[in-house]
Amino acid sequence: MSADAAFAQRYGRGPVATVCAADINRHCNRLHHGRGEVRACLQSNWRRLSHDCRSVLRNPGGGQRWR
């Protein structure tokens, strides 16, 4: 299985998982998708996230919205 396929299987294929993939790998690698752990981790690392990741977290398109 490729690294991209393994990431998609673990974190999903939605806009946050797609745009924030590098940030998730860097800051939240050991957490699991689906229980709010990754989103909470991203929020706690807000200032360290890429501009694009912060943008998609502000407006994920039908998903959770914060900040």
ChimeraX attribute file (.defattr): number of C-alpha atoms within 10 A of each C-alpha:
attribute: neighborCount
match mode: 1-to-1
recipient: residues
	/A:1	6
	/A:2	7
	/A:3	8
	/A:4	11
	/A:5	12
	/A:6	11
	/A:7	18
	/A:8	15
	/A:9	11
	/A:10	14
	/A:11	20
	/A:12	15
	/A:13	14
	/A:14	13
	/A:15	16
	/A:16	23
	/A:17	21
	/A:18	17
	/A:19	18
	/A:20	22
	/A:21	19
	/A:22	15
	/A:23	19
	/A:24	24
	/A:25	12
	/A:26	12
	/A:27	16
	/A:28	18
	/A:29	15
	/A:30	11
	/A:31	18
	/A:32	13
	/A:33	14
	/A:34	11
	/A:35	9
	/A:36	10
	/A:37	14
	/A:38	20
	/A:39	20
	/A:40	13
	/A:41	15
	/A:42	20
	/A:43	16
	/A:44	12
	/A:45	14
	/A:46	16
	/A:47	10
	/A:48	13
	/A:49	19
	/A:50	13
	/A:51	12
	/A:52	12
	/A:53	22
	/A:54	21
	/A:55	14
	/A:56	17
	/A:57	23
	/A:58	15
	/A:59	15
	/A:60	16
	/A:61	12
	/A:62	6
	/A:63	12
	/A:64	10
	/A:65	11
	/A:66	9
	/A:67	8
